[in-house]
Amino acid sequence: MKINIKTKNKGGVMMLTVLFFLVLGTFIVAGVSFMASKDISNMNSLLSSGSNFYVAESGIEDAVYRLKYGLPLSSNTIVLDGKSATVTVSTSTSSTTISSLSSTNNFYKKIQVGVSAGSGVAFNYGIQAGASGFNISGGSTVNGNVYSNGSIVGIDGVHITGTAIAAGASTIGGATWAGGINIGSSGVGNAWARNVVGAKVAGSLYCTTGSNNNKSCDKSKGDAPSVSLPYTDQNITDWKNAAAAGGTISGNYSVDWDGDTLGPKKITGSLTVNGGGTLVLTGPLWVVGNITVNGGGKIVLPAAYAKSSETIVSDGLINLSGGSNTGSGATSSYLFFVTTNSSVGKTDCSGTYAITVTGGAGTIAINAQNGGISLTGDASLNAATAKYICMSGGSDVVYDQGLASPYFVSGPKGGYAITSWGEL
């Protein structure tokens, strides 16, 4: 009997021991599972927070890019890898505030940036015309976007590779067949005007009325707004002052085969660079009279300028012709020609224009705030802005995005400036 009693007690003790370890094991497994679950939750939170940050950041970067390069900018939603950010844009007369909010699983990230328009200069389009508009013909091409406060006329198969916008009650095109003006390529590049006629548009066609086009009007946008030309009178005055600070040359000034180096300087007469002559520009110039570069003459920036730019201002006419070559030759470095002259010329590119470029040009941007520009005879340059622009004879404008924020050695600086950037 004693043996049997002891055996039973041993069995009970064994069961209690097994039960104890089962309970202990359950608590250990539960604890480990809880910690693992907490770690997974924390990791998911971290991943959600991180992904929200980068999606919100992408929304900001997209908006700043659009602002900098003159693309349409408005409050919208951007989607990245299945996640979205709501971008809100608030603009005043001197600054723009952009905020971007992204959320996933109740985790939020909001980033805000302040952008100041400043008093700088930015060429946001290959062609930008004022109220008198833009006429393109004769196999000419604009490799970039076109913005005009007046009509854009093109009827003989010309091509604008980017987007074309004509503000207000304006027209794009004018041909009796779809392809008189070709806008965009590879499905990208929109047309936007009150009336669009004879256009072949790769992207969207926004218009109130239209005919002879390759697609019907999307009437959702109404009229496009007018935009200001990139220069102000104060910008031009600043460059004149910077040039005059280097001294004054009285009368006319010519550069021949032996070449010259000049700047900053004010010239009270006209400036001529003849065939075989090279003028190296080491500062801004203010020429009270006309500027003529012809017969293979050159105006260039020194190699030390690297990515810096410089400006020549004239109160007279500017004529670049006969294989003349102007500019810097370095990426993101430009030579800017500006005139205050108000000559507009005729709609067929004949007559007297404030700026005429024919048979050559270079790495330049040209501006005639109050007058017209004529581009003829295989003229080639990076950007043109004027009250009226006439482009014909196989001329070619190849827009360079660096023009949206050029760095000038003296005078007004470029484009927009970031004033703040942070997480809220």
C-alpha positions as CSV (number, residue, x, y, z in Angstrom):
1,M,0.0,0.0,0.0
2,K,2.7,2.4,0.8
3,I,4.2,1.8,-2.6
4,N,0.9,2.5,-4.4
5,I,0.4,5.7,-2.4
6,K,3.8,7.0,-3.2
7,T,3.3,6.2,-6.9
8,K,0.1,8.2,-7.0
9,N,1.7,11.1,-5.3
10,K,4.6,11.0,-7.7
11,G,2.1,11.1,-10.6
12,G,0.3,14.1,-9.2
13,V,3.5,15.9,-8.7
14,M,4.4,15.2,-12.3
15,M,1.1,16.5,-13.6
16,L,1.5,19.7,-11.5
17,T,5.0,20.2,-12.8
18,V,3.9,19.7,-16.4
19,L,1.0,22.1,-15.8
20,F,3.3,24.7,-14.3
21,F,5.6,24.6,-17.2
22,L,2.7,24.7,-19.7
23,V,1.4,27.8,-18.0
24,L,4.8,29.3,-17.8
25,G,5.4,28.6,-21.4
26,T,2.1,30.1,-22.4
27,F,3.1,33.3,-20.5
28,I,6.5,33.4,-22.2
29,V,5.0,32.8,-25.7
30,A,2.3,35.5,-25.0
31,G,5.0,37.9,-23.8
32,V,7.2,37.2,-26.8
33,S,4.2,37.5,-29.2
34,F,3.2,40.8,-27.6
35,M,6.7,42.2,-27.9
36,A,7.0,41.0,-31.5
37,S,3.6,42.5,-32.3
38,K,4.6,45.7,-30.7
39,D,7.8,45.7,-32.7
40,I,5.9,45.0,-35.9
41,S,3.5,47.8,-35.1
42,N,6.3,50.2,-34.4
43,M,8.1,49.2,-37.6
44,N,4.8,49.7,-39.6
45,S,4.4,53.1,-37.9
46,L,8.0,54.0,-38.8
47,L,7.6,52.8,-42.4
48,S,4.3,54.7,-42.8
49,S,5.8,57.8,-41.3
50,G,8.9,57.6,-43.6
51,S,6.9,56.9,-46.7
52,N,4.5,59.8,-45.9
53,F,7.5,62.1,-45.5
54,Y,8.9,61.2,-48.9
55,V,5.6,61.4,-50.7
56,A,4.9,64.8,-49.2
57,E,8.4,65.9,-50.1
58,S,7.8,64.7,-53.7
59,G,4.7,66.9,-53.8
60,I,6.8,70.0,-52.7
61,E,9.5,69.2,-55.2
62,D,7.1,68.8,-58.1
63,A,5.4,72.2,-57.3
64,V,8.7,74.0,-56.9
65,Y,9.9,72.6,-60.2
66,R,6.7,73.8,-61.9
67,L,7.1,77.2,-60.4
68,K,10.7,77.5,-61.3
69,Y,10.2,76.5,-64.9
70,G,7.0,78.3,-65.7
71,L,4.8,75.2,-65.8
72,P,1.1,75.2,-64.7
73,L,1.0,75.4,-60.9
74,S,-2.1,74.9,-58.8
75,S,-3.4,73.0,-55.8
76,N,-3.6,69.3,-56.7
77,T,-2.9,65.7,-55.7
78,I,0.3,63.8,-56.6
79,V,0.4,60.0,-56.5
80,L,3.7,58.1,-55.9
81,D,3.8,54.2,-55.5
82,G,0.2,54.0,-54.6
83,K,0.4,56.8,-52.0
84,S,-0.8,60.3,-52.4
85,A,0.0,63.8,-51.2
86,T,-2.4,66.8,-51.3
87,V,-0.5,69.9,-52.5
88,T,-1.9,73.3,-51.6
89,V,-0.6,76.5,-53.2
90,S,-1.1,80.0,-51.9
91,T,0.2,83.0,-53.8
92,S,0.6,86.7,-53.0
93,T,2.1,89.5,-55.0
94,S,5.6,88.8,-53.7
95,S,5.8,85.2,-52.5
96,T,4.3,81.7,-52.8
97,T,3.6,79.2,-50.0
98,I,3.4,75.5,-51.0
99,S,2.3,72.8,-48.5
100,S,2.1,69.1,-49.0
101,L,0.2,66.7,-46.8
102,S,0.5,62.8,-47.0
103,S,-1.3,60.3,-44.7
104,T,-1.3,56.5,-44.3
105,N,-2.9,54.5,-41.5
106,N,-3.6,57.7,-39.4
107,F,0.0,58.8,-39.7
108,Y,0.5,62.3,-41.2
109,K,3.4,64.2,-42.6
110,K,3.1,67.8,-43.8
111,I,5.9,69.9,-45.4
112,Q,5.7,73.6,-46.3
113,V,8.0,75.7,-48.4
114,G,8.1,79.4,-49.0
115,V,9.2,80.8,-52.3
116,S,10.0,84.4,-53.0
117,A,9.6,85.8,-56.5
118,G,12.3,88.4,-55.8
119,S,13.3,91.0,-58.4
120,G,15.3,88.6,-60.6
121,V,14.9,87.5,-64.2
122,A,13.6,84.2,-65.4
123,F,13.1,83.0,-69.0
124,N,10.4,80.3,-68.5
125,Y,9.6,79.7,-72.1
126,G,11.4,79.3,-75.4
127,I,9.1,82.0,-76.8
128,Q,7.2,84.5,-74.7
129,A,5.3,87.2,-76.5
130,G,3.3,90.2,-75.3
131,A,-0.1,91.4,-76.4
132,S,0.9,91.7,-80.1
133,G,1.4,87.9,-80.2
134,F,3.7,85.4,-82.1
135,N,3.9,84.5,-85.8
136,I,5.8,81.3,-86.8
137,S,6.2,80.2,-90.4
138,G,8.6,78.7,-93.0
139,G,9.5,75.4,-91.4
140,S,10.6,77.0,-88.1
141,T,10.7,75.1,-84.8
142,V,10.4,76.0,-81.1
143,N,11.9,73.2,-79.0
144,G,10.2,74.1,-75.8
145,N,7.0,75.9,-74.6
146,V,5.4,79.1,-76.0
147,Y,3.3,81.6,-74.0
148,S,1.7,84.6,-75.7
149,N,-0.6,87.3,-74.4
150,G,-1.8,87.6,-78.0
151,S,-2.5,85.1,-80.8
152,I,-0.1,82.4,-82.0
153,V,-0.3,82.2,-85.8
154,G,1.0,79.1,-87.6
155,I,-0.4,77.7,-90.8
156,D,2.2,75.9,-92.8
157,G,3.3,72.9,-90.8
158,V,5.4,74.6,-88.1
159,H,6.2,72.8,-84.9
160,I,6.2,73.7,-81.2
161,T,7.5,70.7,-79.3
162,G,6.1,71.7,-75.9
163,T,2.9,73.4,-74.8
164,A,1.5,76.4,-76.6
165,I,-0.7,78.9,-74.6
166,A,-2.4,82.1,-76.0
167,A,-4.0,84.2,-73.3
168,G,-7.4,86.0,-73.3
169,A,-9.5,86.1,-76.4
170,S,-6.7,84.8,-78.6
171,T,-6.3,82.2,-81.3
172,I,-3.8,79.4,-81.9
173,G,-3.2,78.3,-85.5
174,G,-5.3,79.5,-88.4
175,A,-4.9,76.8,-91.1
176,T,-7.6,75.0,-92.9
177,W,-6.2,71.6,-92.1
178,A,-5.1,69.8,-88.9
179,G,-1.4,70.2,-88.9
180,G,-0.9,73.8,-89.9
181,I,0.6,74.1,-86.5
182,N,1.9,71.0,-84.7
183,I,2.0,71.2,-80.9
184,G,3.8,68.7,-78.6
185,S,5.2,65.2,-79.4
186,S,4.9,61.6,-78.2
187,G,1.6,62.4,-76.4
188,V,3.0,65.3,-74.4
189,G,2.3,69.0,-75.1
190,N,-1.0,70.9,-74.8
191,A,-2.7,73.7,-76.6
192,W,-4.7,76.3,-74.7
193,A,-6.5,79.3,-76.2
194,R,-10.1,80.6,-76.6
195,N,-10.0,79.6,-80.3
196,V,-7.8,76.9,-81.9
197,V,-7.8,76.3,-85.6
198,G,-5.8,73.9,-87.8
199,A,-3.8,72.4,-85.0
200,K,-2.4,68.9,-84.5
201,V,-2.0,68.5,-80.7
202,A,-0.2,65.7,-79.0
203,G,-1.6,66.3,-75.5
204,S,-4.8,68.0,-74.5
205,L,-6.6,70.7,-76.5
206,Y,-8.2,73.3,-74.3
207,C,-10.4,75.8,-76.2
208,T,-13.9,77.3,-76.2
209,T,-14.2,77.1,-80.0
210,G,-12.2,75.2,-82.5
211,S,-12.1,73.8,-86.1
212,N,-9.9,71.7,-88.4
213,N,-8.1,70.2,-85.4
214,N,-7.1,66.6,-84.7
215,K,-9.3,66.5,-81.6
216,S,-12.3,68.2,-80.0
217,C,-12.1,71.1,-77.6
218,D,-11.9,70.4,-73.9
219,K,-13.9,73.4,-72.6
220,S,-13.1,73.0,-68.9
221,K,-10.4,75.7,-68.5
222,G,-11.8,78.9,-70.0
223,D,-9.4,81.6,-71.2
224,A,-5.7,81.4,-70.2
225,P,-4.4,84.3,-68.0
226,S,-1.9,86.9,-69.3
227,V,1.6,86.7,-67.8
228,S,4.2,89.4,-67.5
229,L,7.4,89.5,-69.5
230,P,10.5,88.4,-67.5
231,Y,12.1,91.9,-67.3
232,T,11.0,94.9,-65.4
233,D,12.1,98.5,-66.1
234,Q,13.9,98.4,-62.8
235,N,15.9,95.3,-63.9
236,I,17.1,97.2,-67.0
237,T,17.9,100.3,-65.0
238,D,20.0,98.1,-62.6
239,W,22.0,96.7,-65.5
240,K,22.6,100.2,-67.0
241,N,23.8,101.4,-63.6
242,A,26.1,98.5,-63.2
243,A,27.6,99.1,-66.7
244,A,28.0,102.9,-66.2
245,A,29.8,102.2,-62.9
246,G,32.7,100.9,-65.0
247,G,33.2,104.2,-66.9
248,T,31.9,105.8,-70.1
249,I,33.2,105.5,-73.7
250,S,32.1,108.5,-75.8
251,G,30.9,108.0,-79.3
252,N,30.8,104.9,-81.4
253,Y,32.9,101.8,-80.7
254,S,34.1,99.1,-83.2
255,V,35.8,95.8,-82.8
256,D,37.7,94.4,-85.8
257,W,39.9,91.5,-86.6
258,D,42.3,92.2,-83.7
259,G,39.6,91.7,-81.1
260,D,39.0,93.5,-77.7
261,T,38.0,93.0,-74.1
262,L,35.4,95.2,-72.6
263,G,33.1,95.7,-69.6
264,P,31.6,97.0,-67.5
265,K,31.1,100.1,-69.6
266,K,28.6,102.6,-71.0
267,I,29.0,103.5,-74.7
268,T,27.2,106.7,-75.7
269,G,27.2,105.8,-79.4
270,S,26.8,102.5,-81.2
271,L,28.7,99.2,-80.9
272,T,29.8,97.2,-84.0
273,V,31.6,93.9,-84.0
274,N,32.8,93.2,-87.6
275,G,33.7,90.0,-89.4
276,G,36.6,88.2,-87.8
277,G,36.4,90.4,-84.7
278,T,35.8,88.9,-81.2
279,L,34.7,91.0,-78.2
280,V,35.3,89.3,-74.9
281,L,32.7,90.7,-72.4
282,T,33.9,91.0,-68.8
283,G,31.0,92.9,-67.4
284,P,27.6,94.4,-68.4
285,L,27.5,96.9,-71.3
286,W,25.0,99.8,-71.9
287,V,25.0,100.9,-75.5
288,V,22.9,104.1,-76.0
289,G,22.9,103.6,-79.8
290,N,22.6,100.4,-81.9
291,I,24.4,97.1,-81.6
292,T,25.5,95.3,-84.8
293,V,27.3,92.0,-85.0
294,N,27.9,90.7,-88.5
295,G,30.0,88.7,-91.0
296,G,31.3,86.2,-88.4
297,G,31.8,88.7,-85.6
298,K,31.7,87.3,-82.1
299,I,30.7,88.5,-78.6
300,V,31.7,85.9,-76.0
301,L,32.0,85.5,-72.2
302,P,35.4,84.5,-70.8
303,A,36.0,80.9,-69.8
304,A,36.3,82.0,-66.1
305,Y,32.6,82.8,-66.2
306,A,31.8,79.1,-66.1
307,K,28.1,79.0,-65.3
308,S,27.7,82.7,-64.9
309,S,25.9,85.1,-67.3
310,E,26.1,88.6,-68.5
311,T,23.9,91.3,-70.2
312,I,24.2,93.9,-72.9
313,V,21.5,96.6,-72.9
314,S,20.8,98.8,-75.9
315,D,18.5,101.8,-76.3
316,G,18.7,101.3,-80.0
317,L,18.3,98.5,-82.5
318,I,20.1,95.1,-82.2
319,N,21.1,93.3,-85.3
320,L,22.9,89.9,-85.2
321,S,23.5,88.6,-88.7
322,G,25.8,86.9,-91.3
323,G,27.0,84.0,-89.2
324,S,27.7,86.0,-86.1
325,N,28.3,83.9,-83.0
326,T,27.5,85.2,-79.6
327,G,27.3,83.6,-76.2
328,S,29.5,81.6,-73.8
329,G,29.7,78.1,-75.0
330,A,29.5,76.8,-71.4
331,T,26.4,75.0,-70.0
332,S,24.1,77.2,-68.0
333,S,26.1,80.3,-69.0
334,Y,24.3,82.8,-71.3
335,L,24.6,86.1,-73.0
336,F,21.5,88.3,-72.7
337,F,20.7,91.0,-75.3
338,V,18.1,93.5,-74.1
339,T,16.7,96.6,-75.9
340,T,14.4,99.3,-74.8
341,N,13.6,100.2,-78.4
342,S,9.9,100.1,-79.5
343,S,10.2,99.2,-83.2
344,V,7.8,96.4,-84.0
345,G,8.0,95.7,-87.8
346,K,5.5,93.9,-89.9
347,T,3.7,90.6,-89.5
348,D,5.8,89.0,-92.3
349,C,9.0,89.7,-90.4
350,S,9.9,92.6,-92.7
351,G,10.4,96.2,-91.7
352,T,12.3,97.5,-88.7
353,Y,12.4,95.4,-85.6
354,A,13.9,96.2,-82.2
355,I,16.0,93.0,-82.5
356,T,16.8,91.1,-85.7
357,V,18.6,87.8,-85.7
358,T,19.4,86.1,-89.0
359,G,21.9,83.5,-90.2
360,G,23.4,82.7,-86.8
361,A,23.3,83.6,-83.1
362,G,24.5,81.3,-80.3
363,T,23.9,80.6,-76.6
364,I,21.8,83.7,-76.0
365,A,18.5,85.0,-74.8
366,I,17.0,88.1,-76.3
367,N,14.5,90.6,-75.0
368,A,12.6,93.5,-76.5
369,Q,10.2,94.6,-73.8
370,N,8.5,97.3,-75.8
371,G,9.2,96.3,-79.4
372,G,9.4,93.3,-81.7
373,I,11.9,90.5,-82.6
374,S,12.4,89.1,-86.0
375,L,14.1,85.6,-86.3
376,T,14.8,84.7,-89.9
377,G,17.2,82.8,-92.1
378,D,18.1,79.8,-89.9
379,A,18.6,82.0,-86.8
380,S,19.4,79.9,-83.7
381,L,19.1,80.8,-80.1
382,N,17.8,79.7,-76.7
383,A,14.9,82.1,-75.8
384,A,13.2,85.2,-77.1
385,T,10.7,87.5,-75.3
386,A,9.1,90.6,-76.8
387,K,5.9,92.5,-77.4
388,Y,5.7,90.8,-80.8
389,I,7.8,88.0,-82.2
390,C,8.0,86.9,-85.9
391,M,9.8,83.7,-86.6
392,S,10.4,82.4,-90.2
393,G,12.9,80.9,-92.7
394,G,13.7,77.7,-90.8
395,S,14.7,79.5,-87.6
396,D,15.2,77.4,-84.5
397,V,14.7,78.2,-80.8
398,V,16.0,75.5,-78.4
399,Y,15.0,76.3,-74.9
400,D,17.4,75.6,-72.1
401,Q,15.9,75.1,-68.6
402,G,18.9,76.9,-67.0
403,L,17.3,80.1,-68.3
404,A,14.6,79.8,-65.7
405,S,17.2,80.8,-63.0
406,P,20.4,82.2,-64.5
407,Y,23.1,83.6,-62.4
408,F,24.3,87.1,-63.4
409,V,27.8,88.3,-62.4
410,S,26.3,91.8,-61.9
411,G,22.8,93.4,-61.9
412,P,19.6,91.5,-61.1
413,K,19.8,87.9,-60.1
414,G,17.7,85.0,-61.5
415,G,14.3,83.6,-60.9
416,Y,12.9,82.4,-57.6
417,A,14.5,82.0,-54.2
418,I,13.6,79.4,-51.5
419,T,12.9,81.4,-48.3
420,S,11.9,78.4,-46.0
421,W,11.5,74.7,-46.2
422,G,10.5,72.5,-43.3
423,E,8.2,69.9,-41.7
424,L,5.1,71.1,-39.8
